[in-house]
Amino acid sequence: MKATLAALAGRMSFADTVPHTPPALTPSRIKTELLSGLTVALALVPEAVAFAFVAGVHPLVGLYAAFIVGLITAVMGGRPGMISGATGALAVVMVSLVAQHGVEYLFAAVVLMGIIQILAGLFHLGKFIRLVPHPVMLGFVNGLAIVIFMAQLTQFKVPGPGGGQVWMTGWPLALMLGLVALTMALIWIVPKLTKAVPAPLAGIAVVATLVIVFGIDVPRVGDLASIEGGLPQFHLPAVPLTLETLRIVLPYALILAAIGLIESLLTLNLVGEITGQRGGASKECVAQGTANTVTGFFGGMGGCAMIGQSMINVKSGGRTRLSGISAALFLLAFILVGSSLIEQIPLAALVGVMFMVVIGTFAWQSLTILRRIPATDAFVIFLVTIVTVLTDLAIAVIVGVIVSALAYAWSNATRIRATTHVTPEGAKTYQIEGPLFFGSADGFVELFDPENDPVLVTADFMNSRVADQSALQAIEQIAARYEAAGKTLQLRHLSRDCHQLLNRAGQLMVDSDDDPDYGVAVDYGVRIGSLGGGH
């Protein structure tokens, strides 16, 4: 079993070395990009319809969002090869807004969501995605892989006698599982035979042909809902332009914008690792915002980057913007003219594709390195994975970053220490080691002994840094103790940034009005009372 799983994971691995610049659009490359786009479009249909149902809106609202968001982000996004569209992470937030106020308020929230994302891009807030540690990234991909897997399980349900959904049993379940397994086997085998056609597309085509030709009775795309429709029409959200409307939609817009950007930027990083590309975070924020603003005015539910479809695209060979553009245009073609054909595709084929995406997305190496990494990192991987599954991606990432930051702060807090020596003149020097910040401030104060120290004491910061207000408060606190004992505390070897921080706080005491000859070896007195006593 492990060998088979490892083989499948290896087949779906995306760690290939890829040039940093997108390849030239030769006829062969164009064919690869178009076929990759077609594969993605086929996988987008049931996803968009399902997420529309989750949000409580018409299936075309999800399909229009997938088309518009996918097209605009493909044209102007920060990472060629990424696929965006309607996502479940956003749909679960939208459902309460639609239920309480109606779909028009959803459109207004999506427009405002887009504006917020554009502002985030213009102010370069996307760069803060660099603060996401690698264990959080591993937990993110693992959790999302599990979420994608669980989302496919709904395809194994059929309408029950009471109007609800019940699990398949007997022969229908066996047929469904058999077709899923056949699709997965084809995706694994086809690359060994030919690379002319993307393996997922070949799997869908073969299984769909078998089902249609032999009339096999299994659930098909059309059983979810009809995808037939026209071009999306410009539509101003029918909501009153009042502060009450803003009060209703603003909280949802902020949450949607945050979730959308976090998922998009994490996917951007993941695709960047695969394709060897860097940067583009702010550009992606602007693209996502523009796409959602436009979508809200054309009756779409909004969206963000989709890791599953992005992995399908990259695995199928998509490396340029053409694959994303063609995926969006193929999806529009399905809506306008190809609905009758697309609705005949068996859901089992699409489930098989997504199961292979799950195998390729899950970071299997994270299971093997757990014993070789710090316990805190292992805990963060598990925590982010579980929170992603139980709540949503944004909360999971925020929780993971907070836990990682607290662990880092605690680790650095334990590093504050000092060695002491007495000079021939009788002064005592404390050689501070480690950063001085909120986590180590108390430990810093405990290093000193004002009662027993000589009249002149020097704190040498050559191997330390003064980082924040808590550090300033600690310095003032210990200086006040020495002053109360009739003794003097001096600071030595302040780095220039530390010097500026203390000087701005009014704690540096110098003999002249300014300090033109400031150097790292200058001794400074400490002026107490500048921070108000600390309470």
N, C-alpha and C positions, 0 to 999 in steps of 0.2 A: 504493500500500500504506500509506504513512504517513498519507495523508488519510483512508483508511478506518479505520485504527487510531485516529486522533485523533477521528474522529466517534464511534466506539464508546466510546472513553474519555470523551468529552464526554457521551454519552448515559448512561453509568454514573456520571457525576460526582456526588459527594455534597456539593458545596460550597454548596448552596442555603442561603439565609438562613432560619433556623428560629427560632421564638419560644423564649425561655429556659424558659418554663413549659409543661408538657404541655398540649395542646389539650383542650377540654372534650369529654366523651363524648356527642356528638350522634349521632343515628341514622346519619348519613353517616360519622362518624368510627368508630363501632363496626363498621360494615361494612368499612371500610378495614382496621381493626386485625384483624378476624377473617380476612379474606382474606389479609392479610400473614402471620398466624400459620399458616394452612393451607399457604401456599407454603413457609414455613420448615420445617414439619413434614415435608412431602414430601421436602425436601432433606436432612433429618436422618436419614431412614431408612437410605439406603445408607452414609452417613458413619458412623453408630453401628455398623452391622453390620461395616463394614470395619475400624474401629478395634478392635472386639471380636476380630476375627480376628488383628489385629496383636498384641494383648495375650495371645492364646492362651486366650480364654475363650468361652463360649457367646454367640451373638448377642444373646440376651435380656438378658445382663448389660450389654451396651452400650446396648441400647434402654431398659432400666430406668434406667440412669444418665442418659441423655439426658432422660428424662421427669422424674425426681426433681430432678436438678440444674437443669434448665431451669425447672421450676415454682417451686422455692424461690427461686432467684435473681431470677426475674421478679417475685415478690411482694415481696421485701425487699432487692433489690440496690440499688447506688448509682446506676444509670443506666437509666431506662426506655428500652426499645428494644434493649437488649443481649440476646443469646441465648447461653445456656451449655449445655453438654452434654459427652458423651464426646469427647475430642480425641486426635489422633495424637501430639501432643507428650507427653502423659501415657502413652499406650499403649506407646510405645517403651521407657519406663522400666519399666513393669509387667511386660513380657514375661519378663525374667529372674527376677523374683520368683515368677511363676506357674510357670515351668518348673522352678525349684529346689524350691519349697515348696508349691505348689498354690494354688488359688483362694481358700481360706479365709484364708490369710495375706494375700492381696491385700485382702480385705474388712477385715481388721484394720488394714492399712496405710492404707486409705482413711479409716477412722474416725479414726485418729491424725493423718492429714494434715488432716482437717477441724478437729480440735481445735487444731492448730498455727496454722491460718489464722484461726480465731476469736481466738486470743491475739494474733496479729499485728494484727487489727482493733482489739481492745480497747486495745492499747498504741499505736495510731495509727501503725503502721509503714508503712502504705500511703502516707503523705505523702512517703516517700523516692522514690517514682516520679517526683517533680519533678526529681530529679537526672539523669534520662535526657535527654540532649541531643537536639535536633531531628534531627541527622544519624543518630543511633541509631534514632529513630522512623522515618525514611525507610528505613533499612536493614531495619528490622523489617518494615514493610509490604511492601517489595520481596521480601525473603526469603520471607515467608509467602505472598505471591502465587505465587512460584515453587514452593513446597512444595505449595500447593493444586493448581496445574497438574499437577505431577508425580504427585500422588495420583490424579488422574483418568485418567492413562495406563493404570493397571491395568485399567480397564474395557475397554480394547482388547485384552485377552488372553483366551484361551479355553483350556479343558483340552486338554492335548496327549496324544499316544499313550502317553507314559511316565508319565502321572499328574501331570506338571508343567503349567506355564502357558506357552503360546506366543502370539506376536503374531498377530492376525487378518491375513488376506491375501485378495486377490481380492474377490469380490462381497460377502461379509459385512463386510469393512472399508469398502467403498464405501458400503454401506447405513448403517453406523454413522456414518461421517463426514457423509453427507448429512443424516441426522436431527439430528446435532449442529449442523450449519450452519443447518438449518431452525429449530431452537430459538433459536439466537442471532439469526437474522434476525427472528424474531417478537418477541423481547425488544426489539430495536432499533426495530421498526416500530410495534408496538402502542401505545406512548405517544403517537405522532403521531396515532393514530386515536381513542383513548379512554383515559381514566384511571379508568374504572369498575372495571376489574379489574387487579391487579398484573401487569405484563408477564411476569415469570417464571412466574406461575401460568398465564397464557394460553398461553405456550409449551409448558409441560408438558402442559396439557389437549389442545391441538391435536395435538401429536405423539403423545401416548398414544392418542388417538382414532383417528388414522390407523393406528397399529400394530395396535391391537386389532380395528378394523373390517375391515381388509384382511389380517389375519393375517400381518403381516410378521415374518419369523423373525430377530429380533435379541435380544441379551441383555436380560433384564428383571430387576427387583428380586428376584423369586422365585428367580432363578438363583444369587443370592448365598447366600441361606438363607431359610428360612421365618421370618416375623416373628410368627407366631401365638403367643399366650400368654395367661396370666391376669394378675390383679392381682399386683404385687410383694408378697411376704409378708415379715413381720418375721422376721429371722434373725440370731441372735447368731453372730459368727464362731467357727467350731469350732476354736479354737486354745487351747493351754494358757496360762493366765495366769501366766507365769513370766518371769524376767529374760532367759532365752534367747530367748523370743518377742520381747520388746522389742528385744533386740540385733539380731534379724533384720529386724523391720519398721521400726524407727526411722530407719535411713539412707534407706530408700525413702520413708518418710513425709516426711522433711525435703526430699528432692529434689522429690517430687511437689508438696508445698506451695509450694515456691519457684517451680517452673515454672508451676504453676497461678495463683499470684498475679501473677507477672510478666506472663504472657499476658493475664490478666483486666484488670489495671490499665492495660496498654498499650492494650488494646481499649477500655477505659473512656475513656481520653484521646482515642482516635481517634473514637469515637462522640460524645464530648462536643464535639469540634471540628465535627462534622457537625450536631449538633442544638442547638448553642449552649448547652450545659449545663456546669456546673463542679462541682468537689467530689465527694464521695461515695466517696473511695478507702477510707476505713476502714469505711464501711458495706458496700462491696462485699466487702472482706476477710471481714467477719463473715458476709455472705450466702453467699459461696463456702464458708466453713468449715462453716456450718450445713448447707448442701446436701450436702457430702461426708460429714459425720458421719452424717446420715440415710441417705444412699445406701449407706454401708458396712453399715448394719443392715438394708437391704432388698435385698441381693444385687446391688448396682450396682458398676461399676468406677470410679466417681468421674469428675470432669470439671472443666472451667473454661470461661471465655468462649471463644466461637468467632467469630473475625473474619469468616469467610466467611458464616456464617448471620446474623451481626449486620448485615453489609452487605446481604444479601438483604432482611432485615427493614426496614432503614432505606430502601432503595431502593423497596421495595413500599409505603412510607407508614407503617410502624409507628413510632409516637412515644410510646406509653404502655405501661404494664405489661400492658394487655390483650392486646397482640400476643404477648408472651412467654408469658403464661399460656395463651392459646388454642393456641399452638404445642405446648406440653407436653400439653395435654388432647387435641388432635387426634392427637398421637403415641400417646397411651394408647389412644385409640379405634381407631387402626390396629391396635394389638396385640390388642385385645379382640375387635373385630367386623369390622374392615375389611381384614384381612390379605389375603384372597383378591383383593380389588380392587387394593390397593396393589402387590401382587406382580406385577401385570400391567403396571405402568408401565415403559416402556423406559428402560434406563440411559442411553441416548443423550440423552434429554431432560434428565435431571438433570446429565449431563456438560456439556451446552450451557449450563445455568444457571450451573454452577460456572466455566466458561470466561469467561462474562461477568462473574462476580464477580472473577476474576483480572484482567481488563482494567480493571475499576473500582477494584480495590484497589491495583494497582501504581502507585507514584508516578512517573508519566511525567515530571513536571516536574523530578524529580531528575536526569534525563539531560540536560536542557537547561541546568541551572544549574551543572554541574560545573566549567565554566571560569570561573564568576563567584564561586565560593566559595573559601575557603582550602583549600589542598591537603590539610591534615589532615582537614578535614570531608569532603572528597570520598573520602579514603582510608577514613574511618570508615564511610561509606555502603556502599562496596564490601565492606569487611571484615565488617560485620554481616550484609549480604545473603548472602555466601558461607558464613559460619559458621552462619547459620540453616539454610541448605540442607544443609550437610554434617553438622552435629551436631544441636543443638536450640536453641530460642528462648532459654532461660535463659542458656546459655553465651554465645550471641551478644550478648545485651544486656549481660551482665557484662563481656565483652571490650570491647564498644564504649564502655561507661562508663569502664572503666579507661584505655583508649587516649585518650579525650577528656580525662579528668582529668590524665593525664600530659602531654598536649600543652598543656593550660592551665597546669599547674604550670611546665613549661619556658618557656612564653611569659612568665609573670610573673617567673620567676627571672632572665630577662635584663633586667628593668626596674629592678633595684636599681642605684642610682648615687648620687653625692653631689657637691654643689658646696661649695667651701670659701671661707672668708674669715677674716681675722684682725681681731679687735676692736682699738680704740685701746689697750686695756689689755694687749695682747699675747697674749690667748687665741685659740685657733683653733676655729672652728665648722664642723662637717660638717653640711650640710643634706641629710638623707637623702631620697631619692626612691624610691618603689616599696615593695611589701610585703616584710616580713622574715619568711620562713618557711623550711621545710626546703630548698626548692629554691634560695633566694637566700642562705642563710646563709654559704656559702663566699665568694661574691662580696662580701657585706657586710664580712667580715673583711679582705678584700684592699683595701678602700677606705682603710683607716687606715694611718698611718705613725708608729708609736710612737717610733722611733729619732730622727726629725727634727722631730717636733712639739714645741710649747712645753709648759711644765709643766701648763697647764690646757687641756683639750680638751672641747668640748661636742658631743654628738650630738643634733641637732635632728630630732625625729620628727614635725614638723607635717604633712609630706606622706608619712608612712609609717605602718605598723601592725606591731606585734609580734604574731605569730600563734600560735606553737607552741613546743614544748620546744626544737626546733632553734634557733629564734630566741633563746631565753633562753640557750642554751649559747653561741651566737655572741657575745652581749653580754658574758657572763662571760669568755669567752676573750679578747676584745679589752681588757676592763678589766684582766685579769690582766697582759697585756703592758705596759699603761701603768703599772701599779703596780710591775712589775719594773723599769721604767725610771725609777722615782721620780717619776712623773707621775700626774695625776688625770683620770679620765674622768667627765663628768657627762651626764645625760640631760635633755632639755628637750622640752616640748610633747608629753608623753605623753597620748594620749586616755585617757578613764577606763577603758575596757576593758583597754588596754595597762598602765595603772597597776595595776589589780587583778591582772593576770596576773603582773607582775614582783613585786608585793608578796607575793602568795601563794607565789611561789617563794623568797621571802626575799632577793631581790636589791636591792630599794630600800633605800637607807640615808638616814634622815631624822634630824633633830636632836632631835625630841621623840618621846614614846612613841606618839602617834598623829598624824594629819595632818588636823586639822579644817579647815584653810584651804587644802586642796589645790586647785590651779588649773592650767590648762594651761601656764602660763608658769613654773611652779616648776622649779628645777634640782635633780636628784637625783643623789647618788653611787651607785656600784654596789658591793655587797658580793659579793666573789668567794668561791668555794669552796662555795656553797650547792647546786650540782648535782654535786658530787663529781669535779670535774676533767674530766669529759667522756668517760671511758673505763671 
